[in-house]
Amino acid sequence: MGFQSPTNGIFRVLAQYLRITPEPDRCQIATTVVAAAYRGTYDPGGHGEVGATVTIDPPLPAAAGPVYFRYLSPSAIVPARELTETSLDGGVLFLNVPAGDYVLSAHKAGVRFNPVAIRCRAGMLVNASPPWGLQAQ
């Protein structure tokens, strides 16, 4: 099990990079869409299921995401608003989400994923990381 929670400093850098101000009455959601071959956190290289899309229900305005992460190298992964699907990293963000209960779903032709139910609480970062995130079956 991995809890990939960023430090407060990295969280602030990510918010600045994405040009958002985290609203205290909202939450931020992160998840990783993981390939079926994922063997654990210490498995070298990217773990993402390349080419998947992620939806959230109930739906959010487009400005909230999804924002997918660009995989540049094992040590260089950045959020990229222009991406429309997952990279080898598999990371996805939803930004400034109203508090409440949500279901994340991943989609890719020929691949089945189990949906993930999450509870978004004001002022929190919710991270549905492996093995609790969206995993290819």
N, CA, C and O atoms as a DFTB+ gen file, in Angstrom:
548 C
 N C O
     1  1       0.857      -1.156       0.000
     2  2       0.000       0.000       0.000
     3  2       0.902       1.217       0.000
     4  3       1.915       1.243       0.699
     5  1       0.545       2.223      -0.776
     6  2       1.328       3.441      -0.812
     7  2       0.465       4.666      -0.600
     8  3      -0.588       4.813      -1.220
     9  1       0.911       5.535       0.269
    10  2       0.241       6.814       0.452
    11  2       1.183       7.874      -0.078
    12  3       2.103       8.289       0.626
    13  1       0.973       8.316      -1.295
    14  2       1.858       9.255      -1.960
    15  2       1.395      10.674      -1.683
    16  3       0.967      11.382      -2.594
    17  1       1.478      11.084      -0.446
    18  2       1.018      12.421      -0.083
    19  2       2.176      13.399      -0.184
    20  3       3.238      13.161       0.391
    21  1       1.985      14.496      -0.909
    22  2       3.068      15.474      -1.025
    23  2       3.234      16.256       0.275
    24  3       2.299      16.382       1.066
    25  1       4.434      16.772       0.475
    26  2       4.651      17.671       1.606
    27  2       3.859      18.952       1.358
    28  3       3.423      19.205       0.235
    29  1       3.672      19.758       2.399
    30  2       2.971      21.037       2.232
    31  2       3.677      21.925       1.217
    32  3       3.021      22.616       0.438
    33  1       5.012      21.913       1.218
    34  2       5.770      22.716       0.261
    35  2       5.521      22.290      -1.177
    36  3       5.312      23.131      -2.051
    37  1       5.543      20.991      -1.423
    38  2       5.282      20.492      -2.780
    39  2       3.842      20.773      -3.177
    40  3       3.571      21.104      -4.331
    41  1       2.915      20.645      -2.232
    42  2       1.516      20.964      -2.508
    43  2       1.390      22.417      -2.969
    44  3       0.680      22.702      -3.934
    45  1       2.078      23.340      -2.279
    46  2       2.030      24.762      -2.661
    47  2       2.641      24.990      -4.042
    48  3       2.118      25.775      -4.832
    49  1       3.749      24.304      -4.333
    50  2       4.383      24.434      -5.653
    51  2       3.443      23.919      -6.741
    52  3       3.302      24.557      -7.784
    53  1       2.802      22.780      -6.512
    54  2       1.845      22.242      -7.490
    55  2       0.686      23.207      -7.719
    56  3       0.280      23.429      -8.859
    57  1       0.155      23.776      -6.648
    58  2      -0.949      24.737      -6.781
    59  2      -0.510      25.939      -7.601
    60  3      -1.252      26.413      -8.462
    61  1       0.693      26.432      -7.337
    62  2       1.202      27.579      -8.095
    63  2       1.416      27.201      -9.560
    64  3       1.068      27.969     -10.456
    65  1       1.987      26.019      -9.805
    66  2       2.226      25.549     -11.169
    67  2       0.910      25.436     -11.945
    68  3       0.851      25.764     -13.130
    69  1      -0.133      24.975     -11.273
    70  2      -1.446      24.814     -11.902
    71  2      -2.258      26.106     -11.919
    72  3      -3.351      26.160     -12.482
    73  1      -1.707      27.143     -11.292
    74  2      -2.357      28.453     -11.217
    75  2      -3.729      28.373     -10.547
    76  3      -4.721      28.909     -11.040
    77  1      -3.746      27.686      -9.410
    78  2      -4.986      27.626      -8.624
    79  2      -4.698      28.091      -7.203
    80  3      -3.565      28.025      -6.724
    81  1      -5.725      28.549      -6.558
    82  2      -5.681      28.818      -5.129
    83  2      -6.597      27.793      -4.475
    84  3      -7.814      27.843      -4.654
    85  1      -6.015      26.859      -3.714
    86  2      -6.872      25.877      -3.052
    87  2      -7.859      26.580      -2.116
    88  3      -7.461      27.306      -1.206
    89  1      -9.135      26.353      -2.355
    90  2     -10.178      26.995      -1.561
    91  2     -10.403      26.188      -0.285
    92  3     -10.556      24.969      -0.352
    93  1     -10.428      26.848       0.884
    94  2     -10.517      26.124       2.155
    95  2     -11.812      25.335       2.348
    96  3     -11.846      24.410       3.160
    97  1     -12.868      25.678       1.627
    98  2     -14.130      24.943       1.769
    99  2     -14.272      23.834       0.730
   100  3     -15.350      23.261       0.571
   101  1     -13.184      23.535       0.027
   102  2     -13.192      22.499      -1.020
   103  2     -12.046      21.532      -0.778
   104  3     -11.208      21.762       0.094
   105  1     -12.009      20.451      -1.548
   106  2     -10.903      19.508      -1.430
   107  2     -10.223      19.347      -2.783
   108  3     -10.744      19.772      -3.814
   109  1      -9.063      18.731      -2.754
   110  2      -8.315      18.386      -3.957
   111  2      -8.293      16.854      -4.011
   112  3      -8.115      16.195      -2.987
   113  1      -8.475      16.297      -5.208
   114  2      -8.513      14.842      -5.364
   115  2      -7.393      14.410      -6.299
   116  3      -7.212      14.975      -7.377
   117  1      -6.646      13.399      -5.867
   118  2      -5.619      12.782      -6.703
   119  2      -5.898      11.287      -6.762
   120  3      -6.377      10.689      -5.799
   121  1      -5.591      10.703      -7.902
   122  2      -5.666       9.251      -8.023
   123  2      -4.636       8.812      -9.049
   124  3      -4.094       9.630      -9.792
   125  1      -4.377       7.526      -9.083
   126  2      -3.479       6.947     -10.076
   127  2      -4.222       5.818     -10.771
   128  3      -4.766       4.924     -10.122
   129  1      -4.240       5.869     -12.096
   130  2      -4.819       4.791     -12.898
   131  2      -3.674       3.817     -13.156
   132  3      -2.739       4.125     -13.895
   133  1      -3.756       2.643     -12.542
   134  2      -2.635       1.714     -12.505
   135  2      -2.829       0.575     -13.498
   136  3      -3.923       0.027     -13.631
   137  1      -1.744       0.228     -14.197
   138  2      -1.756      -0.879     -15.156
   139  2      -1.912      -2.210     -14.431
   140  3      -1.548      -2.335     -13.262
   141  1      -2.451      -3.193     -15.124
   142  2      -2.667      -4.519     -14.533
   143  2      -1.352      -5.159     -14.104
   144  3      -1.346      -5.980     -13.187
   145  1      -0.239      -4.807     -14.743
   146  2       1.060      -5.403     -14.434
   147  2       1.735      -4.773     -13.217
   148  3       2.852      -5.162     -12.875
   149  1       1.090      -3.812     -12.555
   150  2       1.667      -3.124     -11.393
   151  2       2.022      -4.124     -10.301
   152  3       1.198      -4.945      -9.898
   153  1       3.267      -4.039      -9.827
   154  2       3.724      -4.990      -8.809
   155  2       3.998      -4.335      -7.461
   156  3       4.334      -5.023      -6.497
   157  1       3.863      -3.039      -7.384
   158  2       4.099      -2.351      -6.118
   159  2       4.914      -1.090      -6.300
   160  3       5.469      -0.832      -7.368
   161  1       4.973      -0.315      -5.243
   162  2       5.617       0.989      -5.276
   163  2       7.066       0.915      -5.720
   164  3       7.545       1.839      -6.377
   165  1       7.776      -0.144      -5.387
   166  2       9.202      -0.216      -5.678
   167  2       9.510      -0.844      -7.027
   168  3      10.679      -1.005      -7.376
   169  1       8.497      -1.200      -7.786
   170  2       8.681      -1.692      -9.142
   171  2       9.207      -0.521      -9.975
   172  3       8.588       0.544      -9.975
   173  1      10.341      -0.685     -10.692
   174  2      10.912       0.457     -11.418
   175  2      10.024       0.928     -12.572
   176  3       9.255       0.153     -13.141
   177  1      10.151       2.217     -12.902
   178  2       9.428       2.785     -14.040
   179  2       8.033       3.240     -13.683
   180  3       7.625       3.215     -12.522
   181  1       7.305       3.659     -14.711
   182  2       5.939       4.128     -14.516
   183  2       4.986       2.983     -14.263
   184  3       5.225       1.854     -14.691
   185  1       3.913       3.276     -13.570
   186  2       2.927       2.253     -13.218
   187  2       1.565       2.510     -13.842
   188  3       0.630       1.738     -13.636
   189  1       1.450       3.590     -14.603
   190  2       0.157       3.994     -15.125
   191  2      -0.333       3.163     -16.288
   192  3       0.452       2.570     -17.027
   193  1      -1.643       3.131     -16.438
   194  2      -2.297       2.540     -17.609
   195  2      -2.392       3.655     -18.642
   196  3      -3.251       4.531     -18.539
   197  1      -1.521       3.622     -19.628
   198  2      -1.440       4.677     -20.641
   199  2      -2.719       4.709     -21.473
   200  3      -3.230       3.667     -21.881
   201  1      -3.233       5.923     -21.722
   202  2      -4.361       6.097     -22.629
   203  2      -5.734       5.959     -22.009
   204  3      -6.722       5.839     -22.734
   205  1      -5.828       5.974     -20.693
   206  2      -7.136       5.897     -20.029
   207  2      -7.661       7.309     -19.756
   208  3      -6.888       8.260     -19.638
   209  1      -8.965       7.425     -19.660
   210  2      -9.583       8.681     -19.237
   211  2     -10.287       8.434     -17.908
   212  3     -10.646       7.303     -17.580
   213  1     -10.479       9.514     -17.149
   214  2     -11.099       9.395     -15.831
   215  2     -12.278      10.351     -15.750
   216  3     -12.193      11.503     -16.175
   217  1     -13.376       9.855     -15.199
   218  2     -14.551      10.690     -14.955
   219  2     -14.870      10.666     -13.468
   220  3     -14.448       9.773     -12.732
   221  1     -15.628      11.673     -13.050
   222  2     -16.052      11.779     -11.663
   223  2     -17.562      11.980     -11.647
   224  3     -18.113      12.717     -12.465
   225  1     -18.225      11.309     -10.695
   226  2     -19.676      11.425     -10.587
   227  2     -20.038      11.723      -9.137
   228  3     -19.609      10.986      -8.250
   229  1     -20.792      12.750      -8.865
   230  2     -21.417      13.636      -9.844
   231  2     -20.379      14.477     -10.589
   232  3     -19.320      14.799     -10.050
   233  1     -20.703      14.830     -11.844
   234  2     -19.773      15.576     -12.693
   235  2     -19.450      16.954     -12.119
   236  3     -20.230      17.538     -11.367
   237  1     -18.280      17.449     -12.498
   238  2     -17.798      18.765     -12.076
   239  2     -17.616      19.663     -13.289
   240  3     -17.573      19.167     -14.415
   241  1     -17.508      20.978     -13.086
   242  2     -17.187      21.873     -14.203
   243  2     -15.819      21.507     -14.795
   244  3     -14.958      20.982     -14.088
   245  1     -15.623      21.779     -16.065
   246  2     -14.378      21.427     -16.758
   247  2     -13.146      22.011     -16.075
   248  3     -12.079      21.398     -16.119
   249  1     -13.264      23.170     -15.451
   250  2     -12.116      23.803     -14.794
   251  2     -11.569      22.950     -13.648
   252  3     -10.413      23.112     -13.257
   253  1     -12.384      22.050     -13.111
   254  2     -11.957      21.199     -11.991
   255  2     -11.106      20.018     -12.446
   256  3     -10.436      19.393     -11.624
   257  1     -11.118      19.702     -13.737
   258  2     -10.330      18.576     -14.227
   259  2     -11.194      17.599     -14.986
   260  3     -12.377      17.839     -15.223
   261  1     -10.588      16.506     -15.359
   262  2      -9.349      15.971     -14.839
   263  2      -8.110      16.659     -15.416
   264  3      -8.112      17.137     -16.550
   265  1      -7.059      16.692     -14.602
   266  2      -5.731      17.130     -15.034
   267  2      -4.844      15.898     -14.948
   268  3      -4.677      15.318     -13.875
   269  1      -4.275      15.502     -16.083
   270  2      -3.425      14.310     -16.140
   271  2      -1.957      14.707     -15.971
   272  3      -1.569      15.836     -16.271
   273  1      -1.147      13.759     -15.484
   274  2       0.283      14.009     -15.296
   275  2       1.078      13.526     -16.503
   276  3       0.830      12.448     -17.044
   277  1       2.040      14.351     -16.912
   278  2       2.958      13.997     -17.999
   279  2       4.159      13.277     -17.379
   280  3       4.773      13.779     -16.437
   281  1       4.485      12.103     -17.911
   282  2       5.642      11.320     -17.457
   283  2       6.824      11.685     -18.334
   284  3       6.831      11.390     -19.529
   285  1       7.827      12.329     -17.742
   286  2       9.036      12.693     -18.476
   287  2      10.158      11.698     -18.200
   288  3      10.899      11.322     -19.108
   289  1      10.277      11.279     -16.959
   290  2      11.259      10.285     -16.519
   291  2      10.820       9.832     -15.128
   292  3       9.897      10.414     -14.557
   293  1      11.467       8.800     -14.574
   294  2      11.046       8.372     -13.234
   295  2      11.107       9.488     -12.185
   296  3      10.381       9.437     -11.192
   297  1      11.949      10.477     -12.390
   298  2      12.063      11.557     -11.404
   299  2      11.458      12.871     -11.884
   300  3      11.579      13.884     -11.196
   301  1      10.816      12.879     -13.038
   302  2      10.225      14.113     -13.576
   303  2       8.819      13.839     -14.100
   304  3       8.631      13.307     -15.194
   305  1       7.842      14.219     -13.284
   306  2       6.429      14.023     -13.613
   307  2       5.719      15.321     -13.280
   308  3       5.818      15.812     -12.155
   309  1       4.999      15.888     -14.253
   310  2       4.355      17.186     -14.025
   311  2       2.900      17.146     -14.490
   312  3       2.577      16.463     -15.461
   313  1       2.022      17.877     -13.797
   314  2       0.641      17.972     -14.277
   315  2       0.595      18.776     -15.566
   316  3       1.301      19.775     -15.704
   317  1      -0.232      18.345     -16.508
   318  2      -0.309      19.003     -17.818
   319  2      -1.774      19.116     -18.227
   320  3      -2.390      18.133     -18.638
   321  1      -2.323      20.318     -18.110
   322  2      -3.748      20.526     -18.413
   323  2      -4.117      20.159     -19.849
   324  3      -5.273      19.840     -20.124
   325  1      -3.155      20.200     -20.760
   326  2      -3.478      19.925     -22.162
   327  2      -3.639      18.433     -22.459
   328  3      -4.163      18.078     -23.515
   329  1      -3.208      17.563     -21.565
   330  2      -3.371      16.126     -21.800
   331  2      -4.841      15.736     -21.657
   332  3      -5.572      16.302     -20.844
   333  1      -5.255      14.769     -22.453
   334  2      -6.648      14.313     -22.430
   335  2      -6.783      12.863     -21.968
   336  3      -7.882      12.307     -21.952
   337  1      -5.651      12.256     -21.590
   338  2      -5.662      10.877     -21.105
   339  2      -4.397      10.632     -20.285
   340  3      -3.483      11.457     -20.269
   341  1      -4.361       9.500     -19.614
   342  2      -3.235       9.195     -18.745
   343  2      -1.963       8.898     -19.526
   344  3      -1.991       8.433     -20.666
   345  1      -0.847       9.188     -18.864
   346  2       0.477       8.857     -19.386
   347  2       0.990       7.631     -18.629
   348  3       0.234       6.986     -17.901
   349  1       2.258       7.316     -18.799
   350  2       2.871       6.196     -18.092
   351  2       2.828       6.394     -16.576
   352  3       2.909       5.425     -15.821
   353  1       2.702       7.651     -16.128
   354  2       2.579       7.927     -14.692
   355  2       1.220       7.490     -14.159
   356  3       1.139       6.937     -13.063
   357  1       0.152       7.728     -14.917
   358  2      -1.197       7.364     -14.498
   359  2      -1.864       8.349     -13.559
   360  3      -3.014       8.148     -13.171
   361  1      -1.154       9.426     -13.181
   362  2      -1.690      10.374     -12.215
   363  2      -2.769      11.277     -12.775
   364  3      -2.721      11.681     -13.937
   365  1      -3.755      11.591     -11.922
   366  2      -4.895      12.427     -12.305
   367  2      -5.277      13.299     -11.107
   368  3      -5.235      12.845      -9.963
   369  1      -5.648      14.552     -11.378
   370  2      -6.115      15.477     -10.343
   371  2      -7.490      16.024     -10.678
   372  3      -7.836      16.196     -11.847
   373  1      -8.269      16.295      -9.642
   374  2      -9.478      17.111      -9.730
   375  2      -9.295      18.213      -8.695
   376  3      -8.955      17.937      -7.545
   377  1      -9.519      19.464      -9.101
   378  2      -9.140      20.623      -8.296
   379  2     -10.330      21.389      -7.743
   380  3     -11.345      21.561      -8.418
   381  1     -10.189      21.846      -6.504
   382  2     -11.213      22.655      -5.837
   383  2     -12.606      22.040      -5.968
   384  3     -13.537      22.657      -6.484
   385  1     -12.713      20.820      -5.490
   386  2     -13.941      20.029      -5.582
   387  2     -14.821      20.307      -4.354
   388  3     -14.324      20.288      -3.228
   389  1     -16.112      20.565      -4.557
   390  2     -16.999      20.756      -3.407
   391  2     -17.016      19.507      -2.515
   392  3     -16.926      18.381      -3.005
   393  1     -17.130      19.722      -1.221
   394  2     -17.204      18.594      -0.292
   395  2     -18.381      17.695      -0.666
   396  3     -19.421      18.177      -1.114
   397  1     -18.210      16.401      -0.479
   398  2     -19.271      15.452      -0.784
   399  2     -18.708      14.091      -1.138
   400  3     -17.502      13.864      -1.052
   401  1     -19.583      13.192      -1.535
   402  2     -19.202      11.840      -1.934
   403  2     -19.167      11.756      -3.452
   404  3     -20.047      12.278      -4.136
   405  1     -18.127      11.086      -3.974
   406  2     -17.918      10.988      -5.416
   407  2     -17.506       9.572      -5.787
   408  3     -17.048       8.800      -4.944
   409  1     -17.677       9.246      -7.063
   410  2     -17.189       7.985      -7.613
   411  2     -16.285       8.319      -8.787
   412  3     -16.691       9.010      -9.721
   413  1     -15.047       7.817      -8.728
   414  2     -14.097       7.949      -9.831
   415  2     -14.180       6.693     -10.685
   416  3     -14.264       5.580     -10.164
   417  1     -14.157       6.880     -12.013
   418  2     -14.179       5.749     -12.942
   419  2     -13.133       5.977     -14.014
   420  3     -12.944       7.101     -14.480
   421  1     -12.452       4.905     -14.407
   422  2     -11.480       4.968     -15.502
   423  2     -12.058       4.234     -16.699
   424  3     -12.836       3.291     -16.555
   425  1     -11.661       4.686     -17.888
   426  2     -12.211       4.148     -19.130
   427  2     -11.092       3.968     -20.154
   428  3     -10.287       4.873     -20.375
   429  1     -11.054       2.796     -20.772
   430  2     -10.142       2.518     -21.884
   431  2     -10.663       1.276     -22.591
   432  3     -10.999       0.279     -21.952
   433  1     -10.727       1.346     -23.909
   434  2     -11.231       0.213     -24.688
   435  2     -10.433      -1.050     -24.362
   436  3      -9.202      -1.041     -24.372
   437  1     -11.152      -2.129     -24.075
   438  2     -10.535      -3.418     -23.821
   439  2      -9.986      -3.614     -22.416
   440  3      -9.422      -4.665     -22.115
   441  1     -10.143      -2.609     -21.548
   442  2      -9.624      -2.712     -20.178
   443  2     -10.767      -2.450     -19.202
   444  3     -11.564      -1.531     -19.396
   445  1     -10.838      -3.267     -18.153
   446  2     -11.865      -3.086     -17.129
   447  2     -11.223      -2.522     -15.864
   448  3     -10.153      -2.961     -15.443
   449  1     -11.897      -1.546     -15.273
   450  2     -11.451      -0.929     -14.025
   451  2     -12.610      -0.981     -13.032
   452  3     -13.770      -0.848     -13.421
   453  1     -12.300      -1.172     -11.772
   454  2     -13.317      -1.048     -10.736
   455  2     -13.427       0.419     -10.354
   456  3     -12.401       1.084     -10.207
   457  1     -14.633       0.945     -10.190
   458  2     -14.782       2.339      -9.755
   459  2     -14.316       2.493      -8.307
   460  3     -14.239       1.519      -7.558
   461  1     -14.009       3.728      -7.930
   462  2     -13.529       4.032      -6.583
   463  2     -14.433       5.093      -5.966
   464  3     -14.612       6.170      -6.533
   465  1     -15.003       4.786      -4.804
   466  2     -15.827       5.752      -4.073
   467  2     -14.931       6.514      -3.103
   468  3     -14.136       5.918      -2.376
   469  1     -15.070       7.846      -3.099
   470  2     -14.270       8.672      -2.197
   471  2     -15.161       9.687      -1.499
   472  3     -16.241      10.028      -1.979
   473  1     -14.689      10.155      -0.369
   474  2     -15.371      11.226       0.364
   475  2     -14.434      12.425       0.379
   476  3     -13.306      12.354       0.866
   477  1     -14.929      13.511      -0.160
   478  2     -14.179      14.758      -0.264
   479  2     -14.570      15.649       0.914
   480  3     -15.738      16.008       1.065
   481  1     -13.586      16.006       1.751
   482  2     -13.856      16.872       2.901
   483  2     -13.129      18.196       2.724
   484  3     -12.015      18.239       2.203
   485  1     -13.759      19.261       3.156
   486  2     -13.211      20.608       3.011
   487  2     -11.791      20.686       3.563
   488  3     -11.504      20.204       4.659
   489  1     -10.908      21.307       2.775
   490  2      -9.540      21.537       3.198
   491  2      -8.620      20.342       3.108
   492  3      -7.474      20.423       3.551
   493  1      -9.081      19.232       2.549
   494  2      -8.292      17.999       2.511
   495  2      -7.823      17.671       1.100
   496  3      -8.438      18.066       0.109
   497  1      -6.710      16.933       1.039
   498  2      -6.259      16.306      -0.193
   499  2      -6.629      14.836      -0.076
   500  3      -6.154      14.148       0.828
   501  1      -7.467      14.351      -0.975
   502  2      -7.862      12.945      -1.006
   503  2      -7.021      12.276      -2.081
   504  3      -7.039      12.697      -3.237
   505  1      -6.280      11.231      -1.705
   506  2      -5.408      10.561      -2.662
   507  2      -5.764       9.086      -2.728
   508  3      -5.421       8.317      -1.830
   509  1      -6.450       8.694      -3.788
   510  2      -6.791       7.288      -4.021
   511  2      -5.632       6.650      -4.778
   512  3      -5.710       6.428      -5.986
   513  1      -4.548       6.357      -4.043
   514  2      -3.357       5.779      -4.660
   515  2      -3.417       4.255      -4.567
   516  3      -4.237       3.711      -3.828
   517  1      -2.547       3.561      -5.316
   518  2      -2.542       2.105      -5.261
   519  2      -2.331       1.616      -3.826
   520  3      -1.542       2.207      -3.088
   521  1      -3.009       0.568      -3.426
   522  2      -3.934      -0.261      -4.186
   523  2      -5.382       0.208      -4.107
   524  3      -6.283      -0.535      -4.498
   525  1      -5.629       1.412      -3.614
   526  2      -6.993       1.889      -3.421
   527  2      -7.502       2.713      -4.590
   528  3      -8.646       3.165      -4.567
   529  1      -6.689       2.918      -5.603
   530  2      -7.091       3.730      -6.745
   531  2      -7.703       2.910      -7.866
   532  3      -8.181       1.795      -7.659
   533  1      -7.678       3.481      -9.042
   534  2      -8.275       2.873     -10.236
   535  2      -7.274       1.902     -10.857
   536  3      -6.297       2.331     -11.472
   537  1      -7.504       0.613     -10.704
   538  2      -6.578      -0.399     -11.187
   539  2      -7.177      -1.196     -12.333
   540  3      -8.333      -1.618     -12.284
   541  1      -6.360      -1.393     -13.370
   542  2      -6.777      -2.239     -14.487
   543  2      -6.884      -3.675     -13.990
   544  3      -6.067      -4.136     -13.193
   545  1      -7.914      -4.376     -14.477
   546  2      -8.144      -5.766     -14.058
   547  2      -7.626      -6.724     -15.103
   548  3      -7.728      -7.939     -14.931
